[in-house]
């Protein structure tokens, strides 16, 4: 079984068109496909968005019984499917089920004039599934016969984001080792980084697992219950269980990307100015001006291979769950030791600000 990379992600959302407006207007994605009952997608409306190598499907259930509707009722809007590109979907499905994965949807083939796509689904973590995708022939069609491809509107720019760097996943206390073992033994991933983070009396454990191709990276996070509850606990409560906390999106120029997204209304987590006072002493000389990084709130870290720059958006959801990370790698291959701690601290500041804000009309 060869897992080549992330083919796409699918979000289950309350209103696909409203979500597409946000991701298009604010984050720079463009609508390139649509499917629904008229194309054979019974009980749902799905919109395909794309920016460079990032493909995102937004799906809303049209009936209360549809899986997307029940997911949203329990978890709110969130990433429900992480699709993995494989060389043989049927073979991968059989192999994964044989290793202990839960089979969800057996292989199904979608055929078009010059393309054929085979998909199957297995369980991943919590209510999130992995869709196995095998593509043959033309790669223009996303799902022949089920998703109608739309022409690219004139004047659409390429956007500042280039690909999916990683996904960060929160799991309940006591489930981290089990989840790591599942990805190691069933999917063949390797553990590449482990860290215990303590911030202001709170703590969490983290393990990063990665596919043999190096193209699929999952950051697994678990709260440490020997410390007081923190933002991982808050996510698990508000999301009602395990799920994707943030989606890491790569960019070749994080300064330009943040400036572009900020101008479109995206809100980013703040960083204290004191963070930058000795940043070059900690990570080495930077190509980007420190004053500009301070102005934008971009964080800097390093590993054995180089530097990485990153910043986290505030959550775009009322439950304060899923958010985005922008990351620019300057040689760095994994994550610096301060990466997860920086996220933890930034998210704590956002949650503290939210808790301090007036709640409700007349509050």
N, C-alpha and C positions, 0 to 999 in steps of 0.2 A: 504494500500500500504506500503510495507516494502522495503526501499532502503537500501540494505545491504552494499554497498560500490562501488568503482569504478572498473568496470569489465576490462576496457581498455580505452585507448585514441586512436584517429585516427588523424594523421596529413595528410593534403593534401600538397603535395610537387611537385616541378617541375620534379624531377628525383628521384624516389623511391630507385633505386639501389645506387645512389650516397649518398643519405641521410642515407641509411642502412649502407654504408661503414663507414660514420662518427660515427654513434651511436654504431656500432659494434667495430670499431678499437679504438675510443677515449673514449667512455662512457661505454663499456663493455657489451652491449647487444649481444645476439646471434640470428641468423635467425632460426626460427623454423616453418615457414609456408609461403605458397605463393599461390596467386590466381590471376586469370585473365580471359580473354575471354574463355580459354579452360576449366575453372571450372564454368562458368556461370556468372562471374563478367564482364558484358558487358562494353566495352569501358574503362576499367581501368586495372592497374596492382597494386596489393596490396601485401606487404610483412609484415609478422608478426614477430616482434622481442620480445624477453623476457629477463628479468633479475629478478630473484627471483619472487616477486609477481607483478612486473610491466610488463604489456603487452602493446605494442605499435604497431599500424598498420600504415604503411606508404603507402599512395595511390597516384598514379599519373594518371591523365586522359590521355587516348590514342587518344582522339579527342578534338577539341577546344570547343565542346559543353558540354563535361562532367562536372558535378558539381565541381569536383576536379580541373579541368583546369580553370574554371571561377573563383573559389575561389583564386587560386594562382595568376591569372592575377590581381585580385583586391587587395589581401592582402599580397601576397608573401607566402612562406612556413609558415604553422602555424597549430595549433591544431584546427580542425574543428568539431570534435565529442568527447564529453565526455560521455562514456558509463557507465550506472548505472546498477548494478546487482539488480534485483528485484525477488520476489517470483512468480509473475504472470504478465508477460509482457502485455498480452491482457487486463487484468483488470486494470493495472497501466495506460496503454495508455488511456483507456476509462475514468478513474478517472481524469487524468491530463487534458485531453481535456475538460471534464465537468467542471473543475475548471478554465478554461480560457487559457490553454496552446494551442499553435498552432500545430495541427496535421500535421506531415510531411510525415511519412511512416506508414501505418497501419500494424498490426502484421503479421509476416510471419514466417513460421516454416521451419527449416532446420533439416533433419533427417538423421542419420547415423546408422551403425550397432548396436551400443550400446550407442548412445547419441542423444538427441534432444535439439535444441536451438531455442527459440522463440525470435524474435527481433521486435521492433517498434521504431519509432523516433518522438520526439516532438521538437519544437523550444526552445532554451535556451536564449542566449543573442547574439546580433548582428547576424552574420551569423553562429554562433556555435549552433549545435544541441545536444540534449541528446538522446542517444540510450538506450532503455530499453532492458535488456538482461535477459532472464530466461533460466537457464541451468538444464537439466534433464539427469540423467544417468552419464556415464563417463565424466569426465572433461578434458580428454586428447585432444579431438577434440575441436578446436576453433569455427569453423563454418562448420559443416559437409556438404560435397559435394561442398562447395564454396571455402574453403581454404584447400589446400593439406598440411598436416603436414609433416615436414621433420625431419630426424633423427638428434640428437644432435651430432655435430662433436666431435671426440675424443679430449681430452685435454682442453675442454672449462671449465673455472673456474666459480664459482658461481657469481663473480662480487661483487663490494663493496656496491651496492644499494639494498634496501630491499623492498621498496613500495612507493606508492604515498602518500605524506603527505598532500598536498594541491595544488590548482591552484590559481594564482593571475590573476585577470581580470580587465582590464581598460575599463571604460565606459565614454562616452562623458559628458561634464558638464550638470548638471541638471537631469541626469538619474540614479544617485546612489540610491536615495530613492525609485524610481519606480522599480529598479532591485531588491533591497532588499525585497520590498513588494511582488514582483512576486515569489521569492523563498520561502518566508514565507507563502503566501496564496495558491500558486499552488502546491509547492513541499513539504510543511510542514517543511521547515528548520527553525532554530531559530537563532536570532542575538546573537552572543556570545562576540563580541568585537567591539568597535567603537573608532576611533581616528582621530584627526585633526593634520596633520604634517606640520610644517613650516621649510624650509631649505633655507637659503641664498636668501630671498625675494620671494621664490616660496612656494606653499602650495598645499596640497591635502587632501581629506576626504577619510576615509577608514572604511568599515564595513565588519566584518567576519561573514559569515553564515555557519551553519553546519547542516547536516542531523540528525534526531533523533538517528540514530545508532552511530553517532560520527565518521563515517568512510568516509564521504564526506565533505570536508571543502573548501569553496570558499572565497578568499580574494578579495573584490570588491573595486576598486580604482577609484576616480573621481577627476579631477583637480579643484582647487579653482581658479576661474577666477578673483577674486578680487586681486590676486597676479600676478606677472609676469609669463609668460609661463615656464614650466619645462619639466621634462622627461615624465610625463604622457601625456602632450600635444604632445610631440614629438612622442610617441608611437601611439597615435590616428591618427596623421597626416601620419606617415609612414606606418601604418597598414591599413589606410583608414577606421577607425571606431573601434567599440568595439571588443575586442578579448582577448585571453590568453596572458598575458605578460610574465609570467614564470610558470614553472612546478616545484613544490617543491618535491624532492625525498629524502626519509628517508634513513639513514645509521646507523649502530650500532657503527661505529668507523670513525668519520669524518676526523681525522688526517690521517689515513691509506687511506681513500677514496680519499682525496685531493691529497695525494702523488701519488697514483696510477693513477688518471686521469691526473694530471700534467705531469707525465712521458709519457703519451700517447698523449700529445699535447693539452689537454683542457686548455684554458686560463681563469683565474679567475680575477674578479674585485679586484683592489688593495685597501688596507686599510692603512691609515697613521699610522706610528709606535707609535705616541703619543696616539692613541686610547687605547693602552694596558698599559699605565703608571699607571692608577688607576683602572684597570678592576676588580680586586678582591675586592677593596673597594666598587665597584658598584654592583657586582653580587654575592659576596661571594667566598669562597675558591674553586679552580678548581682542578679537578683530572689531567687534561692535563697540561703540563708545559706551562707557559705563553710565554716563548721564542719560543716554537714550534708554538703556535697559531699566534704569531707575524710574524714568518717566513713565514707561509702559508697564512696569512691574514684572518684567521677564526674569525668571530664575535661571541660574547657571550652575552646572555641576560637571563632574568628570568621572571617567572610569580609567582603566589601564590603557585604553586606546585613544582617548581624546575627550573633547568637551561636548556637552549637550546643553541646549537652551530650551526652556519650556515655560509654559504659562497655562493656567487653568481658567476656564470660563466659570461664571456662576451658573448654577443649574437653571435650565429654561423651563422647568416643570414646577407645578404648584406643590408637589410633594418634596421638592428640593432633593431629588434623587439623581437621575442621569445628568452628567455634564460632559464637556469636551476638554481635551488637552491638546495644545499645539506644541509640537516638538521639532526642533532642528538639531540634527546630529552632525557634529563636526569631528568625525572620527570615532566617536563613542559607539560601542557595539552593544552594551548592556545598559545598566542604570548605575549612576553614581550613588554612593552611600547616603547622600543627602536628598535624593530624589523623592523617595516616599515620605520622608519626614517633612519636606517642603510642602507636598500635597496635603499632608495631615494638618499642618499648621494653617495653610491657606483655607482649607475647608472649615476648620474650627472658627476662623475669623468670620467667614460668611455665615455660619450657623449662629454665631453670637450676635451678629448684626441683625439677622432675621428675627431672633428671639427678642431683641430689644425694640423692634419696630412695633408701632401700634397695630393691633389685630382687630379687624372687623369695622363695620360702620359705627362711628360714634365712640370707638375705643380710645 
